[in-house]
Amino acid sequence: MKINLVKNVLEANEAAAEQNRRRLDDACVLAVNITSAPGSGKTSLLEATVPALADELPAAVIVGDLQTTRDAERLAAIGAATTQINTEGGCHLSAAQVAKALDTLDLTSLRLLFIENVGNMVCPAAFDLGEHVRVAMLSVPEGDDKVAKYPTLFQPADVILIHKIDLVDALDCDLARIHADIAKLNTRAPVFETSTKTAAGLDQWYNWLRTKCP
Amino acid sequence: MHEMSIAIPLVEQLQALAAEHNAARVEALTVAAGVMRQVVPEALVVAFEVAAAETCAAGASLTVESVPLAARCRQCGRQFEPSIDSFVCDRCNQADVEIIDGNDIVLTSVTFQQADDEDQPG
């Protein structure tokens, strides 16, 4: 017997994501899902961002990695409430994992929740975690050809960071090529050129977060 | 690499559907995968074989169909079919779209073997 149907295979993840979003809405917390390749600078960006906004927008971090608590230790060292999720081989975070991590945080004391996704330019793009906004990061050392190679990371992003911009000259990075490739995928997201080394662009990033916070 | 995260809920859905239809096992199924989800059909077939082992869907034949993109420009409302590497609207030259197709992974057909062939509804 053959039946035809229309059943969303990811409906369980999407239902869990909606539940996360409602829970965060109720607590007036903005959830920011940060996606990039490994080594783009997600953790160092948060090491700068969380203390810079601490007085006005207290933040916690949920950090996903295959193994180790190294990122959580770095973030705890700057005083951020941090929950590490080890996916043990999983190449992205799921909404159910984030739900469990939310249980460990006192949401009422927060205005911002950063979800540092597993470093990967393909898989995290396919899974809603219940975030309100999604950040796509590309760092200069990864090469100026990467936006076009990974369109599904950049097309749905709400903001795009071209990070480690201090290295642009040293690495002969064709910044115009990166901007041109982004313009083919996503003209809705603002694009900031950032560096935690020189603090370039960080004020724009912080202001963008301020405008998004409920 | 996220194909296992798709195969596991897919097998759970097949188990629920088989129970609902009083079916002994699943013989075949079709999944329509939107191109935005970057599913590699061969990888999904392998992941499905692993996830379905020792369930009523073990050995079922999985067909993966690709669903192309369709989008609506948020600036001018035009509907068009972007390619994966360019979402620029021809009319307003902006890449600001709402994706209306090609963004989902959908189970579209299942073929069951009935638990008791005598009881098959006419």
Contacts between the chains, C-beta under 8 A, distances in Angstrom:
chain1	res1	chain2	res2	distance
A	1	B	21	7.1
A	1	B	23	7.3
A	1	B	111	7.0
A	1	B	112	5.0
A	1	B	114	6.3
A	1	B	120	6.7
A	2	B	28	7.8
A	2	B	109	6.1
A	2	B	110	7.2
A	2	B	111	4.4
A	2	B	112	7.7
A	3	B	17	7.8
A	3	B	21	7.1
A	3	B	109	6.8
A	3	B	110	5.6
A	3	B	111	8.0
A	3	B	112	7.4
A	4	B	108	6.5
A	4	B	109	5.0
A	5	B	17	7.9
A	5	B	107	6.4
A	5	B	108	6.7
A	5	B	109	7.0
A	5	B	110	7.0
A	6	B	106	5.7
A	6	B	107	7.9
A	6	B	108	6.6
A	7	B	13	6.0
A	7	B	106	6.5
A	7	B	107	4.2
A	8	B	104	6.0
A	8	B	105	7.2
A	8	B	106	5.9
A	8	B	107	8.0
A	9	B	6	5.8
A	9	B	9	5.8
A	9	B	10	5.0
A	9	B	13	6.8
A	9	B	31	6.7
A	9	B	105	4.4
A	9	B	106	6.6
A	9	B	107	5.6
A	10	B	6	7.0
A	10	B	9	6.6
A	10	B	104	7.7
A	10	B	105	5.8
A	11	B	9	7.7
A	12	B	9	5.3
A	12	B	12	7.6
A	13	B	5	7.8
A	13	B	9	7.2
A	90	B	5	7.3
A	91	B	1	4.4
A	91	B	2	5.9
A	92	B	2	5.7
A	92	B	5	7.0
A	94	B	5	6.8
A	120	B	1	7.7
A	122	B	1	7.2
A	122	B	2	7.3
A	122	B	38	5.4
A	123	B	1	5.6
A	123	B	2	3.7
A	123	B	5	7.6
A	123	B	38	7.9
A	125	B	36	8.0
A	125	B	38	7.2
A	126	B	2	5.7
A	126	B	36	7.7
A	126	B	37	4.7
A	126	B	38	6.5
A	127	B	2	7.2
A	127	B	5	7.1
A	148	B	85	6.0
A	151	B	84	5.4
A	151	B	85	5.7
A	152	B	36	5.6
A	152	B	37	7.8
A	152	B	38	5.5
A	152	B	84	7.6
A	155	B	36	7.6
A	155	B	87	6.0
A	155	B	95	8.0
A	156	B	36	7.9
A	156	B	99	7.9
A	183	B	88	7.7
A	183	B	95	6.4
A	184	B	85	6.6
A	184	B	86	4.5
A	184	B	87	6.9
A	184	B	88	5.7
A	184	B	95	5.9
A	185	B	85	7.6
A	185	B	86	7.4
A	185	B	87	5.6
A	185	B	95	5.7
A	186	B	87	7.1
A	186	B	95	5.6
A	186	B	96	7.5
A	187	B	94	4.8
A	187	B	95	4.6
A	187	B	96	5.3
A	188	B	74	7.1
A	188	B	94	8.0
A	188	B	95	7.6
A	188	B	96	4.2
